Amino acid sequence: GSGFTGIELATELASRFHVVLLERADVLAPSLGEEPREQIGRALKDVGVEVRLGAALDRVDGETTVWCGGLVAHPLTRTLPAERDALARLLTEPSLAVCGLPDVYAAGDVAHALADDDHVALMSCQHAIKLGQFAGHNAMSDLLGRPTMPYRQPIYRMCLDLGGAGALQTDGWERRVLASGMQAKAVKRE
Protein backbone atom coordinates (compact mmCIF):
# COMPACT_ATOMS: atom_id res chain seq x y z
CA GLY A 1 0.00 0.00 0.00
CA SER A 2 1.11 3.56 -0.64
CA GLY A 3 0.14 5.09 2.69
CA PHE A 4 2.58 6.63 5.16
CA THR A 5 4.25 3.37 6.18
CA GLY A 6 4.34 1.79 2.73
CA ILE A 7 5.98 4.81 1.10
CA GLU A 8 8.51 5.37 3.88
CA LEU A 9 9.44 1.69 3.94
CA ALA A 10 9.67 1.40 0.14
CA THR A 11 11.91 4.47 -0.24
CA GLU A 12 14.16 3.35 2.62
CA LEU A 13 14.58 -0.22 1.34
CA ALA A 14 15.11 0.83 -2.29
CA SER A 15 18.84 1.46 -1.76
CA ARG A 16 19.34 -2.22 -0.81
CA PHE A 17 16.60 -4.18 -2.58
CA HIS A 18 14.43 -4.24 -5.67
CA VAL A 19 11.15 -2.84 -4.30
CA VAL A 20 7.76 -3.21 -5.94
CA LEU A 21 5.05 -1.08 -4.34
CA LEU A 22 1.51 -2.33 -4.95
CA GLU A 23 -1.41 0.08 -4.55
CA ARG A 24 -4.96 -1.23 -4.78
CA ALA A 25 -6.29 2.19 -5.86
CA ASP A 26 -5.79 3.58 -9.35
CA VAL A 27 -3.83 6.54 -7.95
CA LEU A 28 -0.67 6.67 -5.89
CA ALA A 29 -0.97 7.60 -2.21
CA PRO A 30 -4.77 8.06 -2.23
CA SER A 31 -4.93 8.91 1.48
CA LEU A 32 -2.10 11.44 1.37
CA GLY A 33 -3.80 14.08 -0.74
CA GLU A 34 -3.63 15.29 -4.30
CA GLU A 35 -0.98 18.02 -4.03
CA PRO A 36 1.83 15.80 -2.65
CA ARG A 37 1.09 12.93 -5.07
CA GLU A 38 3.31 14.15 -7.94
CA GLN A 39 6.31 14.68 -5.66
CA ILE A 40 5.79 11.29 -4.01
CA GLY A 41 5.69 9.63 -7.43
CA ARG A 42 8.86 11.43 -8.52
CA ALA A 43 10.65 10.43 -5.30
CA LEU A 44 9.67 6.76 -5.71
CA LYS A 45 10.98 6.83 -9.28
CA ASP A 46 14.20 8.61 -8.24
CA VAL A 47 15.07 5.94 -5.69
CA GLY A 48 14.09 3.10 -8.05
CA VAL A 49 10.82 1.86 -6.56
CA GLU A 50 8.61 0.11 -9.09
CA VAL A 51 4.99 1.20 -8.59
CA ARG A 52 1.99 -0.85 -9.69
CA LEU A 53 -1.39 0.87 -9.38
CA GLY A 54 -4.71 -0.95 -9.34
CA ALA A 55 -2.90 -4.03 -8.04
CA ALA A 56 -3.37 -6.15 -4.96
CA LEU A 57 -1.32 -8.88 -3.38
CA ASP A 58 -3.08 -12.24 -3.70
CA ARG A 59 -0.26 -14.62 -2.77
CA VAL A 60 3.34 -14.75 -1.62
CA ASP A 61 5.59 -17.14 -3.52
CA GLY A 62 8.63 -17.34 -1.27
CA GLU A 63 10.27 -14.07 -2.19
CA THR A 64 10.79 -11.53 0.58
CA THR A 65 7.54 -9.66 1.12
CA VAL A 66 6.65 -6.84 3.48
CA TRP A 67 2.98 -5.94 3.72
CA CYS A 68 1.82 -2.47 4.81
CA GLY A 69 -1.89 -2.96 4.39
CA GLY A 70 -3.55 -0.42 6.60
CA LEU A 71 -4.22 0.26 10.24
CA VAL A 72 -6.64 -1.23 12.73
CA ALA A 73 -6.83 -0.58 16.46
CA HIS A 74 -5.50 -3.23 18.81
CA PRO A 75 -7.90 -6.17 19.39
CA LEU A 76 -7.93 -5.33 23.11
CA THR A 77 -10.55 -2.68 22.28
CA ARG A 78 -13.00 -5.54 21.66
CA THR A 79 -12.96 -6.38 25.37
CA LEU A 80 -14.73 -3.14 26.25
CA PRO A 81 -18.52 -2.80 25.92
CA ALA A 82 -18.23 0.32 23.77
CA GLU A 83 -18.89 1.52 20.23
CA ARG A 84 -16.05 1.41 17.75
CA ASP A 85 -15.51 2.84 14.26
CA ALA A 86 -14.62 0.86 11.12
CA LEU A 87 -10.96 0.75 12.25
CA ALA A 88 -11.96 -0.69 15.67
CA ARG A 89 -11.11 2.59 17.42
CA LEU A 90 -13.18 3.45 20.49
CA LEU A 91 -15.58 6.37 20.05
CA THR A 92 -14.70 9.10 22.55
CA GLU A 93 -16.16 12.17 24.17
CA PRO A 94 -14.24 15.46 23.68
CA SER A 95 -12.38 14.67 26.94
CA LEU A 96 -11.27 11.34 25.39
CA ALA A 97 -13.44 9.41 27.83
CA VAL A 98 -14.76 6.40 25.96
CA CYS A 99 -18.41 6.97 25.04
CA GLY A 100 -20.55 5.11 27.55
CA LEU A 101 -17.57 4.35 29.82
CA PRO A 102 -16.87 7.62 31.67
CA ASP A 103 -13.99 6.21 33.77
CA VAL A 104 -12.11 4.86 30.75
CA TYR A 105 -9.99 7.10 28.51
CA ALA A 106 -8.62 6.25 25.06
CA ALA A 107 -5.59 7.68 23.27
CA GLY A 108 -3.39 6.95 20.28
CA ASP A 109 -4.41 4.40 17.68
CA VAL A 110 -7.36 3.12 19.72
CA ALA A 111 -9.13 6.50 20.01
CA HIS A 112 -11.68 7.79 17.51
CA ALA A 113 -11.40 11.46 18.51
CA LEU A 114 -12.12 14.72 16.73
CA ALA A 115 -8.95 16.74 16.16
CA ASP A 116 -11.08 19.75 15.22
CA ASP A 117 -14.72 20.27 14.25
CA ASP A 118 -14.36 18.41 10.94
CA HIS A 119 -11.54 15.86 11.17
CA VAL A 120 -10.91 12.68 13.11
CA ALA A 121 -7.38 12.31 14.50
CA LEU A 122 -5.27 10.02 12.34
CA MET A 123 -3.55 6.86 13.46
CA SER A 124 -0.13 8.50 13.42
CA CYS A 125 2.51 9.69 15.86
CA GLN A 126 1.72 13.39 15.52
CA HIS A 127 -1.79 12.71 16.80
CA ALA A 128 -0.98 9.87 19.21
CA ILE A 129 1.43 11.95 21.28
CA LYS A 130 -1.07 14.77 21.80
CA LEU A 131 -3.92 12.31 22.40
CA GLY A 132 -1.84 10.67 25.13
CA GLN A 133 -1.12 14.01 26.78
CA PHE A 134 -4.80 14.97 26.85
CA ALA A 135 -6.02 11.53 27.95
CA GLY A 136 -3.47 11.39 30.76
CA HIS A 137 -4.31 14.90 31.92
CA ASN A 138 -8.04 14.23 31.81
CA ALA A 139 -7.83 10.86 33.57
CA MET A 140 -5.86 12.50 36.39
CA SER A 141 -8.24 15.47 36.50
CA ASP A 142 -11.17 13.06 36.69
CA LEU A 143 -9.54 11.22 39.62
CA LEU A 144 -8.92 14.52 41.42
CA GLY A 145 -12.42 15.87 40.78
CA ARG A 146 -11.10 18.65 38.54
CA PRO A 147 -12.54 19.74 35.18
CA THR A 148 -11.29 17.94 32.07
CA MET A 149 -10.12 19.65 28.88
CA PRO A 150 -11.51 18.85 25.43
CA TYR A 151 -8.92 17.37 23.07
CA ARG A 152 -8.23 19.56 20.07
CA GLN A 153 -5.34 19.52 17.63
CA PRO A 154 -6.32 21.95 14.90
CA ILE A 155 -2.85 22.25 13.34
CA TYR A 156 -2.03 19.24 11.21
CA ARG A 157 1.36 18.87 9.57
CA MET A 158 2.87 15.82 7.97
CA CYS A 159 6.50 15.06 7.23
CA LEU A 160 6.90 11.99 5.04
CA ASP A 161 10.39 10.48 4.79
CA LEU A 162 11.28 9.58 1.19
CA GLY A 163 14.58 7.80 1.81
CA GLY A 164 17.33 8.95 -0.56
CA ALA A 165 14.91 11.40 -2.21
CA GLY A 166 14.62 13.49 0.96
CA ALA A 167 11.23 14.08 2.53
CA LEU A 168 7.97 15.91 1.98
CA GLN A 169 6.45 18.33 4.49
CA THR A 170 2.81 19.36 4.20
CA ASP A 171 0.46 21.62 6.12
CA GLY A 172 -3.24 21.28 6.81
CA TRP A 173 -5.78 18.58 6.12
CA GLU A 174 -5.62 19.40 2.40
CA ARG A 175 -1.86 18.67 2.68
CA ARG A 176 -0.48 21.80 1.04
CA VAL A 177 3.22 21.17 0.27
CA LEU A 178 5.54 23.36 2.38
CA ALA A 179 8.91 21.82 1.56
CA SER A 180 10.41 18.82 -0.18
CA GLY A 181 13.76 17.15 -0.77
CA MET A 182 16.64 17.62 1.64
CA GLN A 183 15.09 20.77 3.18
CA ALA A 184 12.13 18.68 4.37
CA LYS A 185 14.47 15.85 5.38
CA ALA A 186 16.15 18.23 7.83
CA VAL A 187 12.73 18.91 9.39
CA LYS A 188 12.01 15.17 9.61
CA ARG A 189 15.29 14.58 11.46
CA GLU A 190 14.55 17.26 14.10
C-alpha beads as a LAMMPS data file, in Angstrom:
LAMMPS data file: protein, C-alpha beads

190 atoms
189 bonds

1 atom types
1 bond types

-500.0 500.0 xlo xhi
-500.0 500.0 ylo yhi
-500.0 500.0 zlo zhi

Masses

1 110.0

Atoms # bond

1 1 1 0.000 0.000 0.000
2 1 1 1.106 3.563 -0.641
3 1 1 0.141 5.095 2.691
4 1 1 2.585 6.631 5.162
5 1 1 4.249 3.370 6.175
6 1 1 4.336 1.792 2.728
7 1 1 5.979 4.812 1.098
8 1 1 8.509 5.368 3.879
9 1 1 9.443 1.688 3.940
10 1 1 9.675 1.404 0.142
11 1 1 11.914 4.469 -0.240
12 1 1 14.155 3.353 2.624
13 1 1 14.581 -0.219 1.338
14 1 1 15.115 0.827 -2.288
15 1 1 18.837 1.461 -1.763
16 1 1 19.339 -2.216 -0.811
17 1 1 16.597 -4.181 -2.578
18 1 1 14.430 -4.244 -5.670
19 1 1 11.150 -2.836 -4.301
20 1 1 7.756 -3.206 -5.940
21 1 1 5.051 -1.076 -4.344
22 1 1 1.514 -2.327 -4.949
23 1 1 -1.408 0.076 -4.548
24 1 1 -4.958 -1.229 -4.776
25 1 1 -6.287 2.185 -5.859
26 1 1 -5.791 3.580 -9.355
27 1 1 -3.827 6.539 -7.946
28 1 1 -0.665 6.668 -5.889
29 1 1 -0.973 7.602 -2.209
30 1 1 -4.766 8.061 -2.226
31 1 1 -4.932 8.906 1.477
32 1 1 -2.103 11.443 1.374
33 1 1 -3.800 14.078 -0.744
34 1 1 -3.628 15.293 -4.305
35 1 1 -0.981 18.020 -4.028
36 1 1 1.830 15.800 -2.655
37 1 1 1.091 12.926 -5.068
38 1 1 3.307 14.146 -7.942
39 1 1 6.313 14.677 -5.665
40 1 1 5.789 11.292 -4.006
41 1 1 5.689 9.628 -7.430
42 1 1 8.858 11.434 -8.520
43 1 1 10.646 10.432 -5.304
44 1 1 9.670 6.764 -5.714
45 1 1 10.981 6.831 -9.283
46 1 1 14.196 8.611 -8.244
47 1 1 15.068 5.941 -5.686
48 1 1 14.094 3.100 -8.047
49 1 1 10.823 1.857 -6.557
50 1 1 8.609 0.110 -9.087
51 1 1 4.986 1.198 -8.588
52 1 1 1.990 -0.849 -9.692
53 1 1 -1.386 0.874 -9.381
54 1 1 -4.711 -0.954 -9.339
55 1 1 -2.900 -4.026 -8.039
56 1 1 -3.372 -6.146 -4.956
57 1 1 -1.317 -8.885 -3.376
58 1 1 -3.077 -12.238 -3.704
59 1 1 -0.256 -14.617 -2.775
60 1 1 3.341 -14.749 -1.622
61 1 1 5.591 -17.139 -3.523
62 1 1 8.626 -17.341 -1.272
63 1 1 10.266 -14.069 -2.191
64 1 1 10.794 -11.532 0.583
65 1 1 7.543 -9.659 1.119
66 1 1 6.649 -6.844 3.484
67 1 1 2.984 -5.940 3.723
68 1 1 1.817 -2.471 4.807
69 1 1 -1.894 -2.957 4.388
70 1 1 -3.546 -0.416 6.604
71 1 1 -4.223 0.261 10.241
72 1 1 -6.644 -1.231 12.732
73 1 1 -6.833 -0.584 16.462
74 1 1 -5.496 -3.233 18.814
75 1 1 -7.905 -6.172 19.386
76 1 1 -7.930 -5.335 23.107
77 1 1 -10.553 -2.684 22.278
78 1 1 -13.002 -5.541 21.664
79 1 1 -12.963 -6.379 25.371
80 1 1 -14.729 -3.137 26.249
81 1 1 -18.521 -2.795 25.918
82 1 1 -18.225 0.319 23.767
83 1 1 -18.894 1.517 20.229
84 1 1 -16.045 1.406 17.750
85 1 1 -15.506 2.835 14.262
86 1 1 -14.616 0.856 11.120
87 1 1 -10.958 0.746 12.251
88 1 1 -11.964 -0.692 15.668
89 1 1 -11.112 2.592 17.422
90 1 1 -13.179 3.445 20.493
91 1 1 -15.576 6.373 20.051
92 1 1 -14.702 9.096 22.546
93 1 1 -16.165 12.173 24.171
94 1 1 -14.244 15.459 23.680
95 1 1 -12.379 14.673 26.939
96 1 1 -11.269 11.340 25.386
97 1 1 -13.436 9.407 27.831
98 1 1 -14.763 6.399 25.959
99 1 1 -18.412 6.974 25.037
100 1 1 -20.547 5.112 27.552
101 1 1 -17.565 4.351 29.818
102 1 1 -16.868 7.616 31.673
103 1 1 -13.989 6.215 33.768
104 1 1 -12.109 4.858 30.753
105 1 1 -9.988 7.100 28.509
106 1 1 -8.620 6.249 25.056
107 1 1 -5.593 7.676 23.271
108 1 1 -3.390 6.953 20.276
109 1 1 -4.406 4.398 17.681
110 1 1 -7.360 3.122 19.722
111 1 1 -9.133 6.504 20.014
112 1 1 -11.681 7.791 17.512
113 1 1 -11.403 11.457 18.514
114 1 1 -12.118 14.717 16.725
115 1 1 -8.950 16.742 16.164
116 1 1 -11.082 19.753 15.217
117 1 1 -14.719 20.274 14.253
118 1 1 -14.364 18.411 10.942
119 1 1 -11.539 15.865 11.170
120 1 1 -10.911 12.677 13.113
121 1 1 -7.378 12.314 14.499
122 1 1 -5.273 10.020 12.345
123 1 1 -3.550 6.859 13.464
124 1 1 -0.129 8.502 13.422
125 1 1 2.508 9.687 15.862
126 1 1 1.720 13.390 15.520
127 1 1 -1.790 12.706 16.802
128 1 1 -0.982 9.869 19.209
129 1 1 1.434 11.948 21.281
130 1 1 -1.068 14.773 21.799
131 1 1 -3.917 12.313 22.403
132 1 1 -1.835 10.666 25.128
133 1 1 -1.124 14.008 26.780
134 1 1 -4.804 14.968 26.846
135 1 1 -6.023 11.529 27.947
136 1 1 -3.471 11.389 30.762
137 1 1 -4.306 14.905 31.919
138 1 1 -8.041 14.225 31.808
139 1 1 -7.828 10.857 33.566
140 1 1 -5.861 12.497 36.389
141 1 1 -8.245 15.475 36.498
142 1 1 -11.166 13.055 36.690
143 1 1 -9.545 11.219 39.615
144 1 1 -8.918 14.515 41.425
145 1 1 -12.418 15.875 40.777
146 1 1 -11.103 18.653 38.542
147 1 1 -12.535 19.736 35.178
148 1 1 -11.285 17.943 32.075
149 1 1 -10.121 19.654 28.875
150 1 1 -11.510 18.847 25.435
151 1 1 -8.920 17.368 23.068
152 1 1 -8.227 19.562 20.074
153 1 1 -5.336 19.516 17.626
154 1 1 -6.320 21.951 14.899
155 1 1 -2.854 22.254 13.338
156 1 1 -2.028 19.239 11.214
157 1 1 1.358 18.867 9.574
158 1 1 2.868 15.821 7.967
159 1 1 6.504 15.063 7.229
160 1 1 6.902 11.992 5.044
161 1 1 10.387 10.476 4.787
162 1 1 11.275 9.585 1.192
163 1 1 14.585 7.800 1.805
164 1 1 17.331 8.946 -0.562
165 1 1 14.913 11.399 -2.210
166 1 1 14.618 13.491 0.965
167 1 1 11.232 14.083 2.530
168 1 1 7.969 15.906 1.981
169 1 1 6.453 18.326 4.491
170 1 1 2.808 19.361 4.200
171 1 1 0.460 21.622 6.122
172 1 1 -3.237 21.279 6.815
173 1 1 -5.776 18.579 6.120
174 1 1 -5.623 19.403 2.404
175 1 1 -1.860 18.672 2.676
176 1 1 -0.479 21.797 1.041
177 1 1 3.222 21.174 0.270
178 1 1 5.539 23.357 2.378
179 1 1 8.908 21.815 1.563
180 1 1 10.414 18.819 -0.178
181 1 1 13.764 17.150 -0.769
182 1 1 16.639 17.618 1.640
183 1 1 15.094 20.768 3.176
184 1 1 12.127 18.684 4.368
185 1 1 14.472 15.847 5.385
186 1 1 16.154 18.234 7.832
187 1 1 12.725 18.907 9.393
188 1 1 12.008 15.166 9.606
189 1 1 15.289 14.585 11.463
190 1 1 14.551 17.265 14.098

Bonds

1 1 1 2
2 1 2 3
3 1 3 4
4 1 4 5
5 1 5 6
6 1 6 7
7 1 7 8
8 1 8 9
9 1 9 10
10 1 10 11
11 1 11 12
12 1 12 13
13 1 13 14
14 1 14 15
15 1 15 16
16 1 16 17
17 1 17 18
18 1 18 19
19 1 19 20
20 1 20 21
21 1 21 22
22 1 22 23
23 1 23 24
24 1 24 25
25 1 25 26
26 1 26 27
27 1 27 28
28 1 28 29
29 1 29 30
30 1 30 31
31 1 31 32
32 1 32 33
33 1 33 34
34 1 34 35
35 1 35 36
36 1 36 37
37 1 37 38
38 1 38 39
39 1 39 40
40 1 40 41
41 1 41 42
42 1 42 43
43 1 43 44
44 1 44 45
45 1 45 46
46 1 46 47
47 1 47 48
48 1 48 49
49 1 49 50
50 1 50 51
51 1 51 52
52 1 52 53
53 1 53 54
54 1 54 55
55 1 55 56
56 1 56 57
57 1 57 58
58 1 58 59
59 1 59 60
60 1 60 61
61 1 61 62
62 1 62 63
63 1 63 64
64 1 64 65
65 1 65 66
66 1 66 67
67 1 67 68
68 1 68 69
69 1 69 70
70 1 70 71
71 1 71 72
72 1 72 73
73 1 73 74
74 1 74 75
75 1 75 76
76 1 76 77
77 1 77 78
78 1 78 79
79 1 79 80
80 1 80 81
81 1 81 82
82 1 82 83
83 1 83 84
84 1 84 85
85 1 85 86
86 1 86 87
87 1 87 88
88 1 88 89
89 1 89 90
90 1 90 91
91 1 91 92
92 1 92 93
93 1 93 94
94 1 94 95
95 1 95 96
96 1 96 97
97 1 97 98
98 1 98 99
99 1 99 100
100 1 100 101
101 1 101 102
102 1 102 103
103 1 103 104
104 1 104 105
105 1 105 106
106 1 106 107
107 1 107 108
108 1 108 109
109 1 109 110
110 1 110 111
111 1 111 112
112 1 112 113
113 1 113 114
114 1 114 115
115 1 115 116
116 1 116 117
117 1 117 118
118 1 118 119
119 1 119 120
120 1 120 121
121 1 121 122
122 1 122 123
123 1 123 124
124 1 124 125
125 1 125 126
126 1 126 127
127 1 127 128
128 1 128 129
129 1 129 130
130 1 130 131
131 1 131 132
132 1 132 133
133 1 133 134
134 1 134 135
135 1 135 136
136 1 136 137
137 1 137 138
138 1 138 139
139 1 139 140
140 1 140 141
141 1 141 142
142 1 142 143
143 1 143 144
144 1 144 145
145 1 145 146
146 1 146 147
147 1 147 148
148 1 148 149
149 1 149 150
150 1 150 151
151 1 151 152
152 1 152 153
153 1 153 154
154 1 154 155
155 1 155 156
156 1 156 157
157 1 157 158
158 1 158 159
159 1 159 160
160 1 160 161
161 1 161 162
162 1 162 163
163 1 163 164
164 1 164 165
165 1 165 166
166 1 166 167
167 1 167 168
168 1 168 169
169 1 169 170
170 1 170 171
171 1 171 172
172 1 172 173
173 1 173 174
174 1 174 175
175 1 175 176
176 1 176 177
177 1 177 178
178 1 178 179
179 1 179 180
180 1 180 181
181 1 181 182
182 1 182 183
183 1 183 184
184 1 184 185
185 1 185 186
186 1 186 187
187 1 187 188
188 1 188 189
189 1 189 190
